[in-house]
Amino acid sequence: QVQLVESGGDFMQVGGSLRLSCAASGIIFSYNFMGWYRQAPGKQRELVARIYPGGSTVYADSVKGRFTISRDNAKDTIYLQMNSLKPEDTAVYYCNAVHARLGDDPNLGSWGQGTQVTVSS
């Protein structure tokens, strides 16, 4: 059974930094596309960042230069380093894992329960 457990969400001030973690179990971690998505109240869930088994990354334009996604295959964990936080970063952040053979659609994979990030001005 796949389990993705996020942690690290918090209440932050504008300009602050935060690191989210997602620990995976029940999957062959190194074969999975891993990603962070977020959903703000009244909005659709959106991609924040994705990291592929080889280490290549994709970022939403809104977070480029501020957020960094990384993976530790030895710990079956991904991270999202979030710097220069803005109020518009406020959302529930979800971890996602999709096996490489299923392709790029995150809805074909598994989701974590989410962790709340709130940025106050």
Backbone as a ProteinNet text record, in pm:
[ID]
protein_1_A
[PRIMARY]
QVQLVESGGDFMQVGGSLRLSCAASGIIFSYNFMGWYRQAPGKQRELVARIYPGGSTVYADSVKGRFTISRDNAKDTIYLQMNSLKPEDTAVYYCNAVHARLGDDPNLGSWGQGTQVTVSS
[TERTIARY]
84.3	0	88	57.8	136.5	97.9	198.8	175.6	270.1	214.1	292.8	257.1	354.5	328.8	405.5	328.7	390	408.1	505	525	595.4	589.7	662.6	577.5	448.6	363.3	357	338.6	340.4	278.2	264.4	218	343.3	357.1	479.7	451.6	553.7	547.7	600.7	557.3	606.4	758.5	820.1	965.3	1035.9	961.5	1020.6	1053	1113.4	1151.6	1094	1067.8	1006.9	1050.6	1067.6	1098.5	993.5	932.1	836.3	906.4	858.3	911.3	796.8	827.3	730.2	802.8	763.2	822.4	731.1	788.9	711.6	738.8	636.9	652.1	556.3	587	500.5	523.7	629.8	661.3	810.7	848.2	990.7	1023.1	1069.6	1080.7	1155.8	1264.6	1349.7	1284.8	1175	1105.2	991.6	971.9	855.1	888.3	797.4	796.5	735.9	805.6	758.3	728.6	624	589.6	520.5	521.9	446.6	340.4	220.1	107.2	46.4	-30.6	-95.3	-235.8	-318.9	-456.3	-494.2	-523.6	-569.3	-722	-781.5	-927.8	-994.8	-1090.5	-1165.5	-1093.3	-976.1	-898	-870.8	-832.3	-797.2	-656.9	-633.5	-500.5	-406.7	-286.4	-192.3	-54.5	21.2	159	244	326.7	428.6	564.3	601.4	731	726.8	808.8	816.9	963.1	996.5	1132.4	1124.7	1208.4	1205.7	1316.6	1309.4	1408.3	1553.2	1580	1716.2	1758.2	1661.3	1692.7	1649.3	1599.2	1552	1426.6	1404.9	1296.7	1212.7	1090.9	998.8	936.3	921.3	862.3	750.9	653.1	555.3	624.4	580.5	642.3	635.9	529.2	507.3	607.1	677.8	770.7	915.5	939.1	1076.3	1166.2	1282.1	1377.5	1355.4	1241.1	1212.3	1205.2	1152.7	1133.3	1232	1273.6	1361.6	1310.4	1290.7	1250.5	1374.4	1380.4	1492.3	1441.2	1521.5	1482.9	1602.8	1575.7	1677.8	1632.1	1688.1	1644.3	1679.6	1780.5	1819.1	1718	1647.4	1549.7	1406.7	1389.2	1254.3	1176.3	1242.7	1184.8	1212.1	1113.1	1136.2	1117.1	1173.4	1168.2	1126.1	1069.5	1041.6	1092.2	1203	1256.8	1187.2	1121.4	1042	1102.2	1151	1210.4	1127.7	1151	1083	932.1	874.3	732.4	645.2	535.9	439.7	301.8	212	75.9	8.6	38.8	-23.2	30.4	130.3	176.7	90.7	-0.3	-89.1	-175	-166.2	-239.2	-213	-289	-254	-161.1	-47.6	53.1	45.1	36.7	21.9	142.7	182	286.2	220.5	286.2	232.2	342.1	304.9	397.7	328.9	394.7	343.7	455.6	426.6	527.8	560.2	684.9	730.4	658	621.6	556	415.2	357.5	223.1	225	340.7	348.7	336.3	296.9	305.9	179.9	72.5	-53.7	-51.5	-50.1	-43.9	-166.2	-278.7	-400.5	-395.9	-293.3	-273.8	-189	-144.2	-58.4	-126.5	-45.8	-95.7	-69.5	-157.3	-147.6	-130	-60.3	-55.4	-176.5	-179.8	-296.7	-289.6	-174.6	-158.7	-106.5	-38.8	9.8	-15.9	-65.9	-108.4	9.1	20.9	116.8	37.3	56.6	-11.7	93.9	86.5	181.5	104.4	141	69.4	154.2	87.5	156.1	141.4
-119.3	0	124.5	213.5	336.1	432.5	489	594.3	709.4	828.9	950.9	1039	1072.4	1148.4	1279.5	1388.7	1522	1577.1	1664.2	1735	1866.7	1955.1	2080.5	2203.6	2188	2304.4	2388.6	2520.3	2609.2	2742.9	2827.3	2965	3052.6	3127.8	3200.7	3347.9	3427.9	3567.8	3581.7	3686	3715.6	3723.5	3661.6	3663.9	3551.3	3474	3365.1	3244.2	3145.1	3020.5	2901.8	2797	2677.3	2558.4	2442.6	2321.7	2215.9	2168	2058.5	1927.3	1819.9	1686.1	1592.3	1492.7	1389.5	1255.6	1172.4	1040	938.2	857.1	759.3	618.2	535.3	392.5	317.1	189.8	107.6	123.8	197.1	214.3	192.5	165.2	165.7	309.9	381.2	526.2	575.2	508.1	557.5	542.3	470.1	453.4	554.1	640.8	727.7	872.6	933.9	1078.1	1133.5	1221.6	1276.8	1425.4	1471.8	1612.3	1673.2	1803.7	1884.6	1962.9	1957.4	2032.4	2112.6	2214.3	2291.1	2330.5	2351.2	2392.8	2499.5	2616.2	2727.3	2724.4	2785.4	2785.6	2840.7	2766.9	2811.1	2795.8	2733.5	2718.2	2571.4	2543.4	2407.5	2373.5	2244.4	2199.2	2226.3	2274.8	2309.9	2254.5	2232.4	2186.8	2297	2257.5	2347.9	2311	2184.5	2137.7	1986.5	1937.3	1794.9	1756.5	1635	1586	1443.9	1414.6	1287.3	1197.4	1067.1	975.1	1014.7	1074.8	1115.2	1245.5	1312.4	1437.7	1563.5	1550.9	1670.6	1723	1853.9	1918.6	2008.1	2031.6	2123.9	2209.4	2339.1	2429.6	2512.2	2545.2	2644.3	2779.6	2860.6	2991.9	3075.5	3057.7	3139.9	3111.7	2998.9	2964.6	2955.5	2969.3	2960.7	3062.6	3015.6	3103.6	3117.8	3067.9	3077.5	2940.2	2842	2707.7	2611.6	2510.9	2406.9	2270.5	2183.1	2045.8	1957.5	1860.1	1766.4	1630.3	1528.6	1394.8	1322.8	1239.9	1156.2	1012	944.9	809	710.9	742.4	654.7	660.9	773.4	791.6	786	764.5	762.9	889.1	1000.7	1127.3	1236.7	1323.1	1444.7	1565.2	1674.4	1798	1912.7	2014.7	2138.7	2251.8	2311.1	2428.1	2550.9	2624.2	2739	2864.3	2954.4	3079.8	3198.9	3312.3	3436.5	3414.8	3358.2	3324	3447.1	3427.4	3533.8	3490.1	3584.2	3545.2	3451.6	3468.1	3382.6	3239.5	3212.2	3074.4	2998.8	3067.2	3003.9	2898.8	2776.1	2664.4	2538.2	2434.5	2300.3	2240.3	2191.8	2134.4	1982.5	1921.9	1777.2	1716.8	1601.2	1522	1422.5	1396.6	1303.8	1212	1087.2	989.6	916.1	911.9	838.5	750.4	620.7	532.5	576.2	572.1	621.2	555.2	428.1	359.7	411.3	485	539.8	677.3	739.5	867.9	985	1097.6	1225.1	1266.4	1195	1236.6	1206.1	1309	1283.7	1209.7	1220.3	1154.1	1002.3	953.5	808.5	755.4	845.5	805.4	818.6	843.2	850.3	987.8	1024.5	1154.5	1138.5	1232.7	1241.5	1314.3	1331.4	1392.7	1545.1	1599.3	1744	1805.7	1918.6	1995.4	2143.5	2213.8	2352.7	2448.6	2536.2	2646.5	2776.1	2860.6	2989.4	3098.4	3195.1	3305.8	3434.1	3501.2	3621.3	3745.1	3849.4	3976.9	4062.5
0	0	0	-93.5	-105.4	6.1	68.8	167.4	142	137.5	124.8	243.3	324.2	445.8	440	428	423.8	564.9	579	704.4	675	772.1	760.9	740.2	714.4	696.3	822	802.5	917.2	879.8	979.8	962.2	953.9	843.1	817.7	787.4	805.4	764.8	622.9	556.4	421.2	422.4	321.1	309.4	381.5	457.3	533	447.3	512.2	445.5	521	444.9	503.1	419.2	482.2	407.5	435.7	329.3	339.3	308.4	371.7	346	311.7	230.7	198	201.2	296.9	310	243	155.6	79.7	129.1	120.9	149.8	59	38.2	-45.7	-194.8	-232.2	-373.6	-393.6	-518.9	-552.4	-584.9	-486.4	-491.6	-614.5	-646.1	-754.7	-891	-902.8	-1030	-1047.6	-950.3	-950.6	-982.6	-1058.5	-1072.4	-943.5	-876.8	-750.3	-767.6	-700.1	-718	-599	-595.8	-500.7	-577.3	-525	-578.9	-464.1	-497.1	-392	-434.4	-333.2	-358.8	-258.3	-311	-228.7	-221.3	-120.2	-108.3	-233.2	-285.1	-402.1	-533.5	-531.1	-654.1	-682.1	-805.2	-842.5	-793.5	-774.3	-738.3	-855.4	-824.1	-930.2	-899.3	-1006.9	-992.7	-931.7	-834.8	-781	-839.2	-823.6	-873.2	-886.4	-976	-999.9	-1015.6	-973.8	-991	-1042.1	-1141.5	-1209.2	-1154.8	-1185.1	-1127.9	-1155	-1269.1	-1301.5	-1237.2	-1172.9	-1104.8	-1176.5	-1298.5	-1367.9	-1298.4	-1311.6	-1237.4	-1328.4	-1284.1	-1349.6	-1239.9	-1265.5	-1167.3	-1230.2	-1149.6	-1191.9	-1202.2	-1297.2	-1316.2	-1188.5	-1112.8	-993.6	-881.4	-888.7	-780.6	-828.4	-956.6	-1009.6	-941.2	-900.8	-834.6	-685.6	-635.2	-492	-426.3	-499.2	-444.4	-509.8	-433.9	-486.4	-441.4	-537.7	-506.3	-512.9	-421.9	-423.2	-375.7	-404.6	-362.1	-303.5	-204.6	-143.5	-162.7	-261.8	-292.5	-181	-102.5	8	122.2	132.2	239.9	189.6	58.6	-0.7	37.9	23.1	67.3	-35.1	-54.5	-132.4	-42	-84.5	-8.2	-99	-37.8	-108.6	-21.5	-62.9	5.4	-50.1	36.4	-4.2	57	-27.3	17.5	-31.5	28.3	-11.7	-23.1	79.2	76.5	60	-14.8	-42.4	6.5	31	72.9	-27.5	-155.1	-257.3	-255.6	-173.2	-154.9	-54.6	10.1	107.4	39.9	89.9	29.8	111.1	79.1	125.4	20.4	64.9	-24.4	-17.5	-135	-145.7	-216.3	-168.6	-232.2	-327.7	-437.7	-537.7	-589.2	-613.3	-670.9	-784.3	-899	-1014.1	-1067	-1085.6	-1141.2	-1284.1	-1318.6	-1448.8	-1565.7	-1551.6	-1663.6	-1688.1	-1593.3	-1610.1	-1675.8	-1683.9	-1751.4	-1658.2	-1714.1	-1644.7	-1569.7	-1582.7	-1520.3	-1370.7	-1284.6	-1140.2	-1088.1	-1158.5	-1111.5	-1128.7	-1197.6	-1209.4	-1095.6	-1008.5	-897.9	-763.6	-660.9	-523.7	-465.2	-370.7	-305	-155	-97.9	47	100.4	232.8	296.3	295	264.1	254.8	383.1	367.2	481.4	453.2	551.7	533.6	547.3	449	455.3	448.5	546.2	549.6	559.6	468.8	467.7	492.6	599.5	638.8	614.7	568.6	552.2	677.2
[MASK]
+++++++++++++++++++++++++++++++++++++++++++++++++++++++++++++++++++++++++++++++++++++++++++++++++++++++++++++++++++++++++

